[in-house]
């Protein structure tokens, strides 16, 4: 079975993680631009980071038969730093590059006016290009953050099916579904978001329509295999294979394909895609 992790920060992971992801069936990843843990001090550091995501990181993933795409932005945390805000002036150039599906992850952290201004400006940029958007919702005051995110999307008027409101919890999924046509994203990151077991219960309550699940694995305590682990738990509870494939492969493919820049034709082995199990045939990929 093939998996698509629609929100993972591979920049923070090792090549051993890529190997484990490939052997677990992960064939595509989408990497949103995010805060690296250390404050950036200039726009130039964003340029280096963006270039890494569209260049080196894509190459690293390809060595393990994984297609790497990304979304780029000024993230919400750094929107509060005046040294970082000028990155918005160079962002349009990067949104036009190959492998860049759209804008993200944008939204709210502390829900400041500076965050709101950057959020609106980037939503407008995405609306102009009709590209996809990944919206980060805050760790604190989750319900208020999700509500403000929905309100911002409606304020700009971007086509809501192009937007995923991410990092939902049990108390916010219904808000997204009732108040918008956005996709509802869920992050399995046990320390600050939700466990795989909680994700299973959300699937059982809300079904698969316009639902996305991701690992958001990064430099924190996280697991890049949480998407296939969700599939395993769903199978254990008797869910049909067709429904699992819809949720963890067809849904993220459908969402990302709205960018017009996602080509998955080479992922099928019959079409010349890389078989991840060939990693062990002479170990040539690992040695290189």
Helices and strands as residue ranges (DSSP letters): E 3-5, G 10-12, H 15-23, E 26-32, H 43-54, H 56-62, E 67-72, G 77-80, H 82-85, H 87-95, E 100-107, H 113-129, E 132-136, H 142-156, G 160-162, E 163-165, H 173-179, E 183-187, H 196-206, E 211-214, H 226-236, H 241-245, I 246-250, H 251-257, G 269-271, G 276-280, H 284-287
